[in-house]
Amino acid sequence: MAQQTADLCTNPSEEVIRIGHLTAHFLVTGENSVGAVAVFEVVVPAGQRLMAPAHSHDHFEETVYGIDGVLTWTVDGKPIDVGPGQALCIPRGSVHRFDNNGSEDVKALTVVTPAAIGPQFFRECAEVINAAVNGPPDRAKMAEIMRRHGLTPAPAPPHA
């Protein structure tokens, strides 16, 4: 059997996707790494929160490395601040989300192993989130996209 190889170059993807106020800048996709890893940089402006529902995934780990600012991740109900030079590995099956509760923009690097999700997931999420002007995105549409890409949305929190 012939061994598959990817073209060797820096940042083979270089796609930037705007998801509401957030941006995801893909550096390496599953197509670039023969399915081994997806790597993207995320920028979360000050005071912004993840517009998608909290979720888990059973088929990949997600490791986040802080570059600038502090991003607060909530993993299985526990808040964890990830700042510059810190890394957090989110195990398969853990329900998680993030918020930038600080006054400065956050930049973080995310590594997904294996590369179970990629730019198409974020493109589809961006469509729904960017269409929700001045309000939350359509939760049913977001849940459908998440499930199709192997993520499990957490139940909606009870209304206060």
Protein Blocks (a to p, Z undefined) as FASTA:
>chain_A
ZZddddddehklopacdehjbccddfbdfklnnomaccddddddehiacfbdcdddfkbc
cddddfbdcddddeehiacdddehiacdddehiacddddfbfbdcdddddddddfbcfkl
mmmmmmmmmmmghiacdfklmmmmmmmnopacddddddZZ
